[in-house]
Amino acid sequence: MAVKKVKKEFAVTVAEKRCKGCGICIELCPKKVLELAYPQMKCRVVRIQDCIGCLMCELHCPDFAILCKPKEITPAAPDEKPAARGKGA
């Protein structure tokens, strides 16, 4: 049986009131998930699907304005009932 690889998804939240727009998170993000929003000059999430959860943005934000955490993944309901096993099946 082949193992299906599941891509983890992450939720990145920016507290705009805390963000001073220094751009450290933007420069450190290897997947360019964040960018600076104009005219507010605040960090914003623009490519959440590309986030790999490395936490570089969260760990280096001097204002503690960024939170990155794994999304809850709910298992999909099976489409079929398992095949019956044993005698009389």
PDB file of N, CA, C and O in Angstrom, chain B, residues numbered from 101:
ATOM      1  N   MET B 101       0.843  -1.179   0.000  1.00  0.00           N
ATOM      2  CA  MET B 101       0.000   0.000   0.000  1.00  0.00           C
ATOM      3  C   MET B 101       0.887   1.240   0.000  1.00  0.00           C
ATOM      4  O   MET B 101       1.813   1.341   0.805  1.00  0.00           O
ATOM      5  N   ALA B 102       0.613   2.171  -0.884  1.00  0.00           N
ATOM      6  CA  ALA B 102       1.392   3.399  -0.982  1.00  0.00           C
ATOM      7  C   ALA B 102       0.995   4.368   0.129  1.00  0.00           C
ATOM      8  O   ALA B 102      -0.173   4.463   0.507  1.00  0.00           O
ATOM      9  N   VAL B 103       1.972   5.067   0.630  1.00  0.00           N
ATOM     10  CA  VAL B 103       1.723   6.059   1.666  1.00  0.00           C
ATOM     11  C   VAL B 103       1.453   7.388   0.984  1.00  0.00           C
ATOM     12  O   VAL B 103       2.247   7.861   0.171  1.00  0.00           O
ATOM     13  N   LYS B 104       0.321   7.981   1.331  1.00  0.00           N
ATOM     14  CA  LYS B 104      -0.046   9.260   0.732  1.00  0.00           C
ATOM     15  C   LYS B 104       0.573  10.378   1.560  1.00  0.00           C
ATOM     16  O   LYS B 104       0.358  10.456   2.770  1.00  0.00           O
ATOM     17  N   LYS B 105       1.340  11.241   0.906  1.00  0.00           N
ATOM     18  CA  LYS B 105       1.989  12.347   1.583  1.00  0.00           C
ATOM     19  C   LYS B 105       1.004  13.510   1.694  1.00  0.00           C
ATOM     20  O   LYS B 105       0.451  13.970   0.696  1.00  0.00           O
ATOM     21  N   VAL B 106       0.798  13.973   2.921  1.00  0.00           N
ATOM     22  CA  VAL B 106      -0.143  15.070   3.161  1.00  0.00           C
ATOM     23  C   VAL B 106       0.649  16.336   3.460  1.00  0.00           C
ATOM     24  O   VAL B 106       1.514  16.343   4.336  1.00  0.00           O
ATOM     25  N   LYS B 107       0.349  17.403   2.731  1.00  0.00           N
ATOM     26  CA  LYS B 107       1.017  18.679   2.958  1.00  0.00           C
ATOM     27  C   LYS B 107       0.391  19.349   4.177  1.00  0.00           C
ATOM     28  O   LYS B 107      -0.823  19.546   4.234  1.00  0.00           O
ATOM     29  N   LYS B 108       1.230  19.694   5.148  1.00  0.00           N
ATOM     30  CA  LYS B 108       0.728  20.390   6.323  1.00  0.00           C
ATOM     31  C   LYS B 108       0.379  21.821   5.947  1.00  0.00           C
ATOM     32  O   LYS B 108       1.066  22.451   5.143  1.00  0.00           O
ATOM     33  N   GLU B 109      -0.677  22.314   6.528  1.00  0.00           N
ATOM     34  CA  GLU B 109      -1.081  23.696   6.301  1.00  0.00           C
ATOM     35  C   GLU B 109      -0.907  24.479   7.583  1.00  0.00           C
ATOM     36  O   GLU B 109      -1.074  23.946   8.680  1.00  0.00           O
ATOM     37  N   PHE B 110      -0.569  25.757   7.436  1.00  0.00           N
ATOM     38  CA  PHE B 110      -0.313  26.607   8.589  1.00  0.00           C
ATOM     39  C   PHE B 110      -1.164  27.857   8.525  1.00  0.00           C
ATOM     40  O   PHE B 110      -1.513  28.343   7.450  1.00  0.00           O
ATOM     41  N   ALA B 111      -1.489  28.363   9.699  1.00  0.00           N
ATOM     42  CA  ALA B 111      -2.218  29.623   9.812  1.00  0.00           C
ATOM     43  C   ALA B 111      -1.234  30.670  10.311  1.00  0.00           C
ATOM     44  O   ALA B 111      -0.618  30.493  11.362  1.00  0.00           O
ATOM     45  N   VAL B 112      -1.082  31.750   9.572  1.00  0.00           N
ATOM     46  CA  VAL B 112      -0.200  32.843   9.967  1.00  0.00           C
ATOM     47  C   VAL B 112      -1.075  34.060  10.233  1.00  0.00           C
ATOM     48  O   VAL B 112      -1.846  34.493   9.376  1.00  0.00           O
ATOM     49  N   THR B 113      -0.939  34.602  11.440  1.00  0.00           N
ATOM     50  CA  THR B 113      -1.737  35.757  11.835  1.00  0.00           C
ATOM     51  C   THR B 113      -0.806  36.915  12.162  1.00  0.00           C
ATOM     52  O   THR B 113       0.193  36.744  12.860  1.00  0.00           O
ATOM     53  N   VAL B 114      -1.144  38.101  11.650  1.00  0.00           N
ATOM     54  CA  VAL B 114      -0.366  39.302  11.937  1.00  0.00           C
ATOM     55  C   VAL B 114      -1.244  40.253  12.743  1.00  0.00           C
ATOM     56  O   VAL B 114      -2.337  40.618  12.309  1.00  0.00           O
ATOM     57  N   ALA B 115      -0.762  40.651  13.919  1.00  0.00           N
ATOM     58  CA  ALA B 115      -1.471  41.637  14.744  1.00  0.00           C
ATOM     59  C   ALA B 115      -1.064  43.021  14.239  1.00  0.00           C
ATOM     60  O   ALA B 115       0.013  43.519  14.566  1.00  0.00           O
ATOM     61  N   GLU B 116      -1.939  43.635  13.436  1.00  0.00           N
ATOM     62  CA  GLU B 116      -1.602  44.906  12.793  1.00  0.00           C
ATOM     63  C   GLU B 116      -1.290  46.014  13.795  1.00  0.00           C
ATOM     64  O   GLU B 116      -0.474  46.891  13.512  1.00  0.00           O
ATOM     65  N   LYS B 117      -1.926  45.981  14.950  1.00  0.00           N
ATOM     66  CA  LYS B 117      -1.665  47.031  15.947  1.00  0.00           C
ATOM     67  C   LYS B 117      -0.247  46.938  16.505  1.00  0.00           C
ATOM     68  O   LYS B 117       0.319  47.944  16.931  1.00  0.00           O
ATOM     69  N   ARG B 118       0.326  45.740  16.503  1.00  0.00           N
ATOM     70  CA  ARG B 118       1.687  45.562  17.013  1.00  0.00           C
ATOM     71  C   ARG B 118       2.749  45.774  15.939  1.00  0.00           C
ATOM     72  O   ARG B 118       3.863  46.200  16.244  1.00  0.00           O
ATOM     73  N   CYS B 119       2.415  45.482  14.702  1.00  0.00           N
ATOM     74  CA  CYS B 119       3.380  45.547  13.604  1.00  0.00           C
ATOM     75  C   CYS B 119       3.803  46.990  13.341  1.00  0.00           C
ATOM     76  O   CYS B 119       2.968  47.881  13.189  1.00  0.00           O
ATOM     77  N   LYS B 120       5.140  47.203  13.290  1.00  0.00           N
ATOM     78  CA  LYS B 120       5.641  48.544  12.978  1.00  0.00           C
ATOM     79  C   LYS B 120       6.165  48.636  11.549  1.00  0.00           C
ATOM     80  O   LYS B 120       6.656  49.683  11.127  1.00  0.00           O
ATOM     81  N   GLY B 121       6.058  47.534  10.806  1.00  0.00           N
ATOM     82  CA  GLY B 121       6.443  47.543   9.400  1.00  0.00           C
ATOM     83  C   GLY B 121       7.940  47.522   9.156  1.00  0.00           C
ATOM     84  O   GLY B 121       8.408  48.090   8.169  1.00  0.00           O
ATOM     85  N   CYS B 122       8.702  46.880  10.029  1.00  0.00           N
ATOM     86  CA  CYS B 122      10.161  46.853   9.880  1.00  0.00           C
ATOM     87  C   CYS B 122      10.609  45.997   8.702  1.00  0.00           C
ATOM     88  O   CYS B 122      11.668  46.248   8.128  1.00  0.00           O
ATOM     89  N   GLY B 123       9.808  44.974   8.326  1.00  0.00           N
ATOM     90  CA  GLY B 123      10.118  44.132   7.177  1.00  0.00           C
ATOM     91  C   GLY B 123      11.046  42.965   7.458  1.00  0.00           C
ATOM     92  O   GLY B 123      11.417  42.244   6.532  1.00  0.00           O
ATOM     93  N   ILE B 124      11.433  42.759   8.711  1.00  0.00           N
ATOM     94  CA  ILE B 124      12.319  41.640   9.049  1.00  0.00           C
ATOM     95  C   ILE B 124      11.676  40.316   8.644  1.00  0.00           C
ATOM     96  O   ILE B 124      12.336  39.465   8.047  1.00  0.00           O
ATOM     97  N   CYS B 125      10.409  40.137   8.958  1.00  0.00           N
ATOM     98  CA  CYS B 125       9.698  38.896   8.633  1.00  0.00           C
ATOM     99  C   CYS B 125       9.660  38.655   7.130  1.00  0.00           C
ATOM    100  O   CYS B 125       9.800  37.522   6.669  1.00  0.00           O
ATOM    101  N   ILE B 126       9.473  39.707   6.389  1.00  0.00           N
ATOM    102  CA  ILE B 126       9.381  39.601   4.928  1.00  0.00           C
ATOM    103  C   ILE B 126      10.711  39.146   4.335  1.00  0.00           C
ATOM    104  O   ILE B 126      10.741  38.308   3.434  1.00  0.00           O
ATOM    105  N   GLU B 127      11.796  39.693   4.838  1.00  0.00           N
ATOM    106  CA  GLU B 127      13.128  39.337   4.350  1.00  0.00           C
ATOM    107  C   GLU B 127      13.519  37.911   4.729  1.00  0.00           C
ATOM    108  O   GLU B 127      14.207  37.238   3.962  1.00  0.00           O
ATOM    109  N   LEU B 128      13.090  37.442   5.899  1.00  0.00           N
ATOM    110  CA  LEU B 128      13.498  36.120   6.378  1.00  0.00           C
ATOM    111  C   LEU B 128      12.634  34.975   5.864  1.00  0.00           C
ATOM    112  O   LEU B 128      13.071  33.825   5.897  1.00  0.00           O
ATOM    113  N   CYS B 129      11.433  35.251   5.394  1.00  0.00           N
ATOM    114  CA  CYS B 129      10.532  34.189   4.949  1.00  0.00           C
ATOM    115  C   CYS B 129      11.075  33.538   3.674  1.00  0.00           C
ATOM    116  O   CYS B 129      11.198  34.206   2.648  1.00  0.00           O
ATOM    117  N   PRO B 130      11.407  32.225   3.728  1.00  0.00           N
ATOM    118  CA  PRO B 130      11.971  31.571   2.547  1.00  0.00           C
ATOM    119  C   PRO B 130      10.959  31.365   1.414  1.00  0.00           C
ATOM    120  O   PRO B 130      11.355  31.160   0.266  1.00  0.00           O
ATOM    121  N   LYS B 131       9.680  31.416   1.719  1.00  0.00           N
ATOM    122  CA  LYS B 131       8.647  31.190   0.702  1.00  0.00           C
ATOM    123  C   LYS B 131       7.896  32.460   0.310  1.00  0.00           C
ATOM    124  O   LYS B 131       6.941  32.405  -0.464  1.00  0.00           O
ATOM    125  N   LYS B 132       8.325  33.594   0.840  1.00  0.00           N
ATOM    126  CA  LYS B 132       7.727  34.901   0.502  1.00  0.00           C
ATOM    127  C   LYS B 132       6.218  34.914   0.735  1.00  0.00           C
ATOM    128  O   LYS B 132       5.442  35.351  -0.115  1.00  0.00           O
ATOM    129  N   VAL B 133       5.824  34.423   1.909  1.00  0.00           N
ATOM    130  CA  VAL B 133       4.413  34.366   2.300  1.00  0.00           C
ATOM    131  C   VAL B 133       3.894  35.756   2.684  1.00  0.00           C
ATOM    132  O   VAL B 133       2.702  36.037   2.560  1.00  0.00           O
ATOM    133  N   LEU B 134       4.795  36.616   3.146  1.00  0.00           N
ATOM    134  CA  LEU B 134       4.410  37.937   3.657  1.00  0.00           C
ATOM    135  C   LEU B 134       4.878  39.048   2.726  1.00  0.00           C
ATOM    136  O   LEU B 134       5.848  38.896   1.984  1.00  0.00           O
ATOM    137  N   GLU B 135       4.161  40.170   2.786  1.00  0.00           N
ATOM    138  CA  GLU B 135       4.614  41.374   2.081  1.00  0.00           C
ATOM    139  C   GLU B 135       4.126  42.592   2.844  1.00  0.00           C
ATOM    140  O   GLU B 135       3.281  42.487   3.733  1.00  0.00           O
ATOM    141  N   LEU B 136       4.668  43.753   2.485  1.00  0.00           N
ATOM    142  CA  LEU B 136       4.300  44.994   3.140  1.00  0.00           C
ATOM    143  C   LEU B 136       3.083  45.598   2.448  1.00  0.00           C
ATOM    144  O   LEU B 136       3.068  45.752   1.226  1.00  0.00           O
ATOM    145  N   ALA B 137       2.075  45.937   3.225  1.00  0.00           N
ATOM    146  CA  ALA B 137       0.848  46.522   2.677  1.00  0.00           C
ATOM    147  C   ALA B 137       0.984  48.046   2.646  1.00  0.00           C
ATOM    148  O   ALA B 137       1.399  48.661   3.629  1.00  0.00           O
ATOM    149  N   TYR B 138       0.638  48.630   1.537  1.00  0.00           N
ATOM    150  CA  TYR B 138       0.677  50.093   1.394  1.00  0.00           C
ATOM    151  C   TYR B 138      -0.738  50.623   1.415  1.00  0.00           C
ATOM    152  O   TYR B 138      -1.610  49.920   0.905  1.00  0.00           O
ATOM    153  N   PRO B 139      -1.051  51.753   1.935  1.00  0.00           N
ATOM    154  CA  PRO B 139      -0.177  52.765   2.545  1.00  0.00           C
ATOM    155  C   PRO B 139       0.052  52.552   4.039  1.00  0.00           C
ATOM    156  O   PRO B 139       0.749  53.349   4.666  1.00  0.00           O
ATOM    157  N   GLN B 140      -0.519  51.495   4.626  1.00  0.00           N
ATOM    158  CA  GLN B 140      -0.412  51.285   6.066  1.00  0.00           C
ATOM    159  C   GLN B 140       1.008  50.958   6.510  1.00  0.00           C
ATOM    160  O   GLN B 140       1.367  51.197   7.663  1.00  0.00           O
ATOM    161  N   MET B 141       1.825  50.410   5.601  1.00  0.00           N
ATOM    162  CA  MET B 141       3.189  49.983   5.917  1.00  0.00           C
ATOM    163  C   MET B 141       3.192  48.940   7.035  1.00  0.00           C
ATOM    164  O   MET B 141       3.979  49.014   7.978  1.00  0.00           O
ATOM    165  N   LYS B 142       2.297  47.974   6.902  1.00  0.00           N
ATOM    166  CA  LYS B 142       2.192  46.866   7.853  1.00  0.00           C
ATOM    167  C   LYS B 142       2.369  45.565   7.094  1.00  0.00           C
ATOM    168  O   LYS B 142       2.058  45.478   5.906  1.00  0.00           O
ATOM    169  N   CYS B 143       2.865  44.565   7.781  1.00  0.00           N
ATOM    170  CA  CYS B 143       3.041  43.241   7.195  1.00  0.00           C
ATOM    171  C   CYS B 143       1.676  42.594   6.986  1.00  0.00           C
ATOM    172  O   CYS B 143       0.770  42.761   7.803  1.00  0.00           O
ATOM    173  N   ARG B 144       1.534  41.852   5.885  1.00  0.00           N
ATOM    174  CA  ARG B 144       0.300  41.092   5.659  1.00  0.00           C
ATOM    175  C   ARG B 144       0.625  39.766   4.990  1.00  0.00           C
ATOM    176  O   ARG B 144       1.638  39.630   4.303  1.00  0.00           O
ATOM    177  N   VAL B 145      -0.246  38.796   5.201  1.00  0.00           N
ATOM    178  CA  VAL B 145      -0.097  37.456   4.629  1.00  0.00           C
ATOM    179  C   VAL B 145      -0.708  37.478   3.223  1.00  0.00           C
ATOM    180  O   VAL B 145      -1.867  37.854   3.047  1.00  0.00           O
ATOM    181  N   VAL B 146       0.086  37.072   2.229  1.00  0.00           N
ATOM    182  CA  VAL B 146      -0.411  37.088   0.844  1.00  0.00           C
ATOM    183  C   VAL B 146      -0.378  35.726   0.150  1.00  0.00           C
ATOM    184  O   VAL B 146      -1.112  35.507  -0.813  1.00  0.00           O
ATOM    185  N   ARG B 147       0.464  34.811   0.629  1.00  0.00           N
ATOM    186  CA  ARG B 147       0.568  33.481   0.007  1.00  0.00           C
ATOM    187  C   ARG B 147       0.582  32.403   1.092  1.00  0.00           C
ATOM    188  O   ARG B 147       1.564  31.676   1.238  1.00  0.00           O
ATOM    189  N   ILE B 148      -0.494  32.306   1.840  1.00  0.00           N
ATOM    190  CA  ILE B 148      -0.566  31.367   2.961  1.00  0.00           C
ATOM    191  C   ILE B 148      -0.379  29.923   2.506  1.00  0.00           C
ATOM    192  O   ILE B 148       0.150  29.111   3.266  1.00  0.00           O
ATOM    193  N   GLN B 149      -0.789  29.588   1.313  1.00  0.00           N
ATOM    194  CA  GLN B 149      -0.667  28.218   0.806  1.00  0.00           C
ATOM    195  C   GLN B 149       0.796  27.796   0.650  1.00  0.00           C
ATOM    196  O   GLN B 149       1.087  26.602   0.579  1.00  0.00           O
ATOM    197  N   ASP B 150       1.714  28.758   0.596  1.00  0.00           N
ATOM    198  CA  ASP B 150       3.134  28.451   0.436  1.00  0.00           C
ATOM    199  C   ASP B 150       3.871  28.294   1.765  1.00  0.00           C
ATOM    200  O   ASP B 150       5.031  27.884   1.775  1.00  0.00           O
ATOM    201  N   CYS B 151       3.221  28.612   2.884  1.00  0.00           N
ATOM    202  CA  CYS B 151       3.863  28.562   4.195  1.00  0.00           C
ATOM    203  C   CYS B 151       4.295  27.134   4.535  1.00  0.00           C
ATOM    204  O   CYS B 151       3.520  26.189   4.389  1.00  0.00           O
ATOM    205  N   ILE B 152       5.542  26.991   4.989  1.00  0.00           N
ATOM    206  CA  ILE B 152       6.078  25.684   5.359  1.00  0.00           C
ATOM    207  C   ILE B 152       6.207  25.544   6.880  1.00  0.00           C
ATOM    208  O   ILE B 152       6.661  24.511   7.373  1.00  0.00           O
ATOM    209  N   GLY B 153       5.808  26.575   7.617  1.00  0.00           N
ATOM    210  CA  GLY B 153       5.833  26.512   9.076  1.00  0.00           C
ATOM    211  C   GLY B 153       7.221  26.565   9.686  1.00  0.00           C
ATOM    212  O   GLY B 153       7.443  25.965  10.737  1.00  0.00           O
ATOM    213  N   CYS B 154       8.156  27.257   9.068  1.00  0.00           N
ATOM    214  CA  CYS B 154       9.529  27.323   9.576  1.00  0.00           C
ATOM    215  C   CYS B 154       9.652  28.241  10.797  1.00  0.00           C
ATOM    216  O   CYS B 154      10.631  28.165  11.539  1.00  0.00           O
ATOM    217  N   LEU B 155       8.662  29.102  10.999  1.00  0.00           N
ATOM    218  CA  LEU B 155       8.589  30.031  12.140  1.00  0.00           C
ATOM    219  C   LEU B 155       9.614  31.153  12.099  1.00  0.00           C
ATOM    220  O   LEU B 155       9.783  31.858  13.095  1.00  0.00           O
ATOM    221  N   MET B 156      10.297  31.338  10.992  1.00  0.00           N
ATOM    222  CA  MET B 156      11.283  32.425  10.910  1.00  0.00           C
ATOM    223  C   MET B 156      10.625  33.775  11.159  1.00  0.00           C
ATOM    224  O   MET B 156      11.202  34.625  11.836  1.00  0.00           O
ATOM    225  N   CYS B 157       9.439  33.983  10.629  1.00  0.00           N
ATOM    226  CA  CYS B 157       8.741  35.256  10.814  1.00  0.00           C
ATOM    227  C   CYS B 157       8.385  35.480  12.284  1.00  0.00           C
ATOM    228  O   CYS B 157       8.636  36.549  12.842  1.00  0.00           O
ATOM    229  N   GLU B 158       7.798  34.458  12.897  1.00  0.00           N
ATOM    230  CA  GLU B 158       7.354  34.572  14.289  1.00  0.00           C
ATOM    231  C   GLU B 158       8.529  34.746  15.247  1.00  0.00           C
ATOM    232  O   GLU B 158       8.473  35.581  16.150  1.00  0.00           O
ATOM    233  N   LEU B 159       9.575  33.976  15.059  1.00  0.00           N
ATOM    234  CA  LEU B 159      10.705  34.005  15.981  1.00  0.00           C
ATOM    235  C   LEU B 159      11.540  35.282  15.897  1.00  0.00           C
ATOM    236  O   LEU B 159      12.183  35.667  16.874  1.00  0.00           O
ATOM    237  N   HIS B 160      11.535  35.934  14.743  1.00  0.00           N
ATOM    238  CA  HIS B 160      12.375  37.117  14.575  1.00  0.00           C
ATOM    239  C   HIS B 160      11.617  38.438  14.623  1.00  0.00           C
ATOM    240  O   HIS B 160      12.236  39.496  14.519  1.00  0.00           O
ATOM    241  N   CYS B 161      10.315  38.407  14.776  1.00  0.00           N
ATOM    242  CA  CYS B 161       9.537  39.651  14.854  1.00  0.00           C
ATOM    243  C   CYS B 161       9.842  40.348  16.188  1.00  0.00           C
ATOM    244  O   CYS B 161       9.553  39.795  17.249  1.00  0.00           O
ATOM    245  N   PRO B 162      10.421  41.556  16.146  1.00  0.00           N
ATOM    246  CA  PRO B 162      10.773  42.248  17.389  1.00  0.00           C
ATOM    247  C   PRO B 162       9.557  42.729  18.181  1.00  0.00           C
ATOM    248  O   PRO B 162       9.675  43.057  19.361  1.00  0.00           O
ATOM    249  N   ASP B 163       8.404  42.772  17.542  1.00  0.00           N
ATOM    250  CA  ASP B 163       7.192  43.271  18.202  1.00  0.00           C
ATOM    251  C   ASP B 163       6.208  42.153  18.567  1.00  0.00           C
ATOM    252  O   ASP B 163       5.108  42.430  19.047  1.00  0.00           O
ATOM    253  N   PHE B 164       6.597  40.896  18.345  1.00  0.00           N
ATOM    254  CA  PHE B 164       5.733  39.745  18.640  1.00  0.00           C
ATOM    255  C   PHE B 164       4.366  39.898  17.969  1.00  0.00           C
ATOM    256  O   PHE B 164       3.329  39.599  18.562  1.00  0.00           O
ATOM    257  N   ALA B 165       4.389  40.366  16.735  1.00  0.00           N
ATOM    258  CA  ALA B 165       3.157  40.643  15.999  1.00  0.00           C
ATOM    259  C   ALA B 165       2.698  39.470  15.138  1.00  0.00           C
ATOM    260  O   ALA B 165       1.616  39.528  14.553  1.00  0.00           O
ATOM    261  N   ILE B 166       3.500  38.405  15.047  1.00  0.00           N
ATOM    262  CA  ILE B 166       3.184  37.292  14.143  1.00  0.00           C
ATOM    263  C   ILE B 166       3.028  35.993  14.921  1.00  0.00           C
ATOM    264  O   ILE B 166       3.826  35.672  15.802  1.00  0.00           O
ATOM    265  N   LEU B 167       1.985  35.258  14.574  1.00  0.00           N
ATOM    266  CA  LEU B 167       1.741  33.939  15.161  1.00  0.00           C
ATOM    267  C   LEU B 167       1.572  32.950  14.015  1.00  0.00           C
ATOM    268  O   LEU B 167       0.757  33.157  13.117  1.00  0.00           O
ATOM    269  N   CYS B 168       2.346  31.881  14.055  1.00  0.00           N
ATOM    270  CA  CYS B 168       2.276  30.842  13.034  1.00  0.00           C
ATOM    271  C   CYS B 168       2.015  29.521  13.731  1.00  0.00           C
ATOM    272  O   CYS B 168       2.778  29.116  14.608  1.00  0.00           O
ATOM    273  N   LYS B 169       0.929  28.842  13.344  1.00  0.00           N
ATOM    274  CA  LYS B 169       0.621  27.552  13.960  1.00  0.00           C
ATOM    275  C   LYS B 169      -0.011  26.622  12.939  1.00  0.00           C
ATOM    276  O   LYS B 169      -0.619  27.073  11.968  1.00  0.00           O
ATOM    277  N   PRO B 170       0.135  25.323  13.161  1.00  0.00           N
ATOM    278  CA  PRO B 170      -0.463  24.357  12.227  1.00  0.00           C
ATOM    279  C   PRO B 170      -1.989  24.439  12.265  1.00  0.00           C
ATOM    280  O   PRO B 170      -2.591  24.645  13.318  1.00  0.00           O
ATOM    281  N   LYS B 171      -2.586  24.276  11.110  1.00  0.00           N
ATOM    282  CA  LYS B 171      -4.053  24.242  11.039  1.00  0.00           C
ATOM    283  C   LYS B 171      -4.540  22.883  11.498  1.00  0.00           C
ATOM    284  O   LYS B 171      -3.855  21.874  11.331  1.00  0.00           O
ATOM    285  N   GLU B 172      -5.732  22.866  12.081  1.00  0.00           N
ATOM    286  CA  GLU B 172      -6.358  21.601  12.460  1.00  0.00           C
ATOM    287  C   GLU B 172      -6.808  20.904  11.179  1.00  0.00           C
ATOM    288  O   GLU B 172      -7.488  21.499  10.343  1.00  0.00           O
ATOM    289  N   ILE B 173      -6.426  19.649  11.037  1.00  0.00           N
ATOM    290  CA  ILE B 173      -6.828  18.881   9.856  1.00  0.00           C
ATOM    291  C   ILE B 173      -7.861  17.853  10.301  1.00  0.00           C
ATOM    292  O   ILE B 173      -7.586  17.002  11.146  1.00  0.00           O
ATOM    293  N   THR B 174      -9.045  17.946   9.723  1.00  0.00           N
ATOM    294  CA  THR B 174     -10.095  16.985  10.060  1.00  0.00           C
ATOM    295  C   THR B 174     -10.086  15.887   9.013  1.00  0.00           C
ATOM    296  O   THR B 174     -10.126  16.168   7.815  1.00  0.00           O
ATOM    297  N   PRO B 175     -10.033  14.640   9.455  1.00  0.00           N
ATOM    298  CA  PRO B 175     -10.001  13.539   8.481  1.00  0.00           C
ATOM    299  C   PRO B 175     -11.300  13.475   7.678  1.00  0.00           C
ATOM    300  O   PRO B 175     -12.391  13.679   8.211  1.00  0.00           O
ATOM    301  N   ALA B 176     -11.157  13.194   6.414  1.00  0.00           N
ATOM    302  CA  ALA B 176     -12.319  13.080   5.530  1.00  0.00           C
ATOM    303  C   ALA B 176     -13.060  11.783   5.827  1.00  0.00           C
ATOM    304  O   ALA B 176     -12.452  10.775   6.186  1.00  0.00           O
ATOM    305  N   ALA B 177     -14.361  11.824   5.674  1.00  0.00           N
ATOM    306  CA  ALA B 177     -15.170  10.623   5.881  1.00  0.00           C
ATOM    307  C   ALA B 177     -14.894   9.649   4.743  1.00  0.00           C
ATOM    308  O   ALA B 177     -14.782  10.062   3.588  1.00  0.00           O
ATOM    309  N   PRO B 178     -14.783   8.370   5.056  1.00  0.00           N
ATOM    310  CA  PRO B 178     -14.530   7.386   3.988  1.00  0.00           C
ATOM    311  C   PRO B 178     -15.723   7.316   3.032  1.00  0.00           C
ATOM    312  O   PRO B 178     -16.879   7.406   3.446  1.00  0.00           O
ATOM    313  N   ASP B 179     -15.413   7.154   1.756  1.00  0.00           N
ATOM    314  CA  ASP B 179     -16.452   7.087   0.730  1.00  0.00           C
ATOM    315  C   ASP B 179     -17.144   5.729   0.709  1.00  0.00           C
ATOM    316  O   ASP B 179     -18.321   5.628   0.363  1.00  0.00           O
ATOM    317  N   GLU B 180     -16.412   4.698   1.078  1.00  0.00           N
ATOM    318  CA  GLU B 180     -16.961   3.352   1.010  1.00  0.00           C
ATOM    319  C   GLU B 180     -16.855   2.684   2.369  1.00  0.00           C
ATOM    320  O   GLU B 180     -16.006   3.027   3.191  1.00  0.00           O
ATOM    321  N   LYS B 181     -17.745   1.718   2.581  1.00  0.00           N
ATOM    322  CA  LYS B 181     -17.668   0.916   3.787  1.00  0.00           C
ATOM    323  C   LYS B 181     -16.575  -0.123   3.597  1.00  0.00           C
ATOM    324  O   LYS B 181     -16.376  -0.617   2.487  1.00  0.00           O
ATOM    325  N   PRO B 182     -15.858  -0.463   4.676  1.00  0.00           N
ATOM    326  CA  PRO B 182     -14.829  -1.499   4.536  1.00  0.00           C
ATOM    327  C   PRO B 182     -15.450  -2.828   4.105  1.00  0.00           C
ATOM    328  O   PRO B 182     -16.568  -3.165   4.495  1.00  0.00           O
ATOM    329  N   ALA B 183     -14.703  -3.567   3.298  1.00  0.00           N
ATOM    330  CA  ALA B 183     -15.171  -4.868   2.829  1.00  0.00           C
ATOM    331  C   ALA B 183     -15.269  -5.839   4.005  1.00  0.00           C
ATOM    332  O   ALA B 183     -14.405  -5.852   4.882  1.00  0.00           O
ATOM    333  N   ALA B 184     -16.317  -6.642   4.014  1.00  0.00           N
ATOM    334  CA  ALA B 184     -16.501  -7.628   5.085  1.00  0.00           C
ATOM    335  C   ALA B 184     -15.473  -8.731   4.923  1.00  0.00           C
ATOM    336  O   ALA B 184     -15.132  -9.124   3.807  1.00  0.00           O
ATOM    337  N   ARG B 185     -14.981  -9.230   6.058  1.00  0.00           N
ATOM    338  CA  ARG B 185     -13.977 -10.290   6.036  1.00  0.00           C
ATOM    339  C   ARG B 185     -14.518 -11.525   6.753  1.00  0.00           C
ATOM    340  O   ARG B 185     -15.386 -11.436   7.621  1.00  0.00           O
ATOM    341  N   GLY B 186     -13.996 -12.641   6.375  1.00  0.00           N
ATOM    342  CA  GLY B 186     -14.362 -13.877   7.062  1.00  0.00           C
ATOM    343  C   GLY B 186     -15.410 -14.670   6.308  1.00  0.00           C
ATOM    344  O   GLY B 186     -15.733 -14.373   5.158  1.00  0.00           O
ATOM    345  N   LYS B 187     -15.938 -15.693   6.981  1.00  0.00           N
ATOM    346  CA  LYS B 187     -16.939 -16.579   6.363  1.00  0.00           C
ATOM    347  C   LYS B 187     -18.275 -15.885   6.243  1.00  0.00           C
ATOM    348  O   LYS B 187     -18.642 -15.057   7.078  1.00  0.00           O
ATOM    349  N   GLY B 188     -18.975 -16.222   5.229  1.00  0.00           N
ATOM    350  CA  GLY B 188     -20.331 -15.736   5.026  1.00  0.00           C
ATOM    351  C   GLY B 188     -20.411 -14.292   4.575  1.00  0.00           C
ATOM    352  O   GLY B 188     -21.471 -13.670   4.645  1.00  0.00           O
ATOM    353  N   ALA B 189     -19.311 -13.768   4.121  1.00  0.00           N
ATOM    354  CA  ALA B 189     -19.321 -12.368   3.723  1.00  0.00           C
ATOM    355  C   ALA B 189     -19.743 -12.200   2.300  1.00  0.00           C
ATOM    356  O   ALA B 189     -19.806 -11.076   1.803  1.00  0.00           O
TER     357      ALA B 189
END
